[in-house]
């Protein structure tokens, strides 16, 4: 896995970011995978991948379930969770 400098910080992140909008709770949108179905996708990235895109509006419980599952797979110090704030 190749890494790049994150802005002007000392943090280096994987060049690939896994978007997680389609993971969480299908009650939010019919095309969203429920937690048990999204876990295999979270396990799938290449070794060394540590950058995941999230947002609080991606589903009603998505950030909690993704965070819990990612922490079960690796240590917190090996994860970079990118998020954004936009909704009211």
NORDA-V372830 format. One record per residue. SS is DSSP state (H for helix, E for strand, L for the rest). PHI is phi in whole degrees, -180 to 180 (* if undefined). OMEGA is omega in degrees with one decimal (none if undefined). Layout:
SS:PHI:OMEGA + SS:PHI:OMEGA
This chain:
L:*:175.9 + L:-93:-178.5 + E:-121:176.2 + E:-129:177.2 + E:-70:179.2 + L:-89:-179.9 + L:59:179.7 + L:-102:179.5 + L:-92:175.5 + L:-88:-177.8 + L:-75:173.4 + E:-112:-177.8 + E:-124:177.2 + E:-64:-179.0 + L:-67:178.4 + L:-97:178.0 + E:-121:177.5 + E:-92:176.3 + E:-76:-173.7 + L:-124:-178.6 + L:-62:-176.9 + L:-90:-178.3 + E:-123:174.8 + E:147:-173.4 + L:-152:-177.3 + L:-69:175.2 + L:-67:179.3 + L:-75:177.6 + L:-142:-175.1 + L:-64:-178.1 + L:-87:179.4 + L:-82:176.8 + E:-79:173.4 + E:-71:-173.5 + H:-49:-178.1 + H:-59:-179.6 + H:-80:-178.5 + H:-88:-178.4 + H:-57:178.5 + H:-60:178.2 + H:-71:178.0 + H:-65:179.2 + H:-81:-169.6 + H:-79:-174.2 + L:-56:179.6 + L:-62:175.2 + L:-55:-179.5 + L:92:178.2 + L:-70:-179.0 + L:-140:-176.5 + E:-108:-178.3 + E:-128:179.3 + E:-91:-179.7 + L:-138:171.4 + L:-158:-176.7 + H:-67:-177.8 + H:-92:180.0 + H:-72:-179.8 + L:166:-176.4 + L:-71:-177.5 + L:-127:-170.3 + H:-60:-175.8 + H:-64:178.7 + H:-64:-177.2 + H:-67:178.7 + H:-65:178.8 + H:-60:178.8 + H:-61:-179.0 + H:-68:177.7 + H:-64:178.8 + H:-67:175.2 + H:-72:-177.0 + H:-95:-176.4 + L:-157:179.0 + L:-77:-178.7 + H:-57:-178.5 + H:-68:-179.8 + H:-103:-177.2 + L:-117:170.2 + E:-127:-178.7 + E:-108:179.0 + E:-93:179.2 + L:-144:178.5 + L:-149:179.3 + L:-124:-179.8 + L:-146:-171.8 + L:-68:-177.9 + L:-68:none
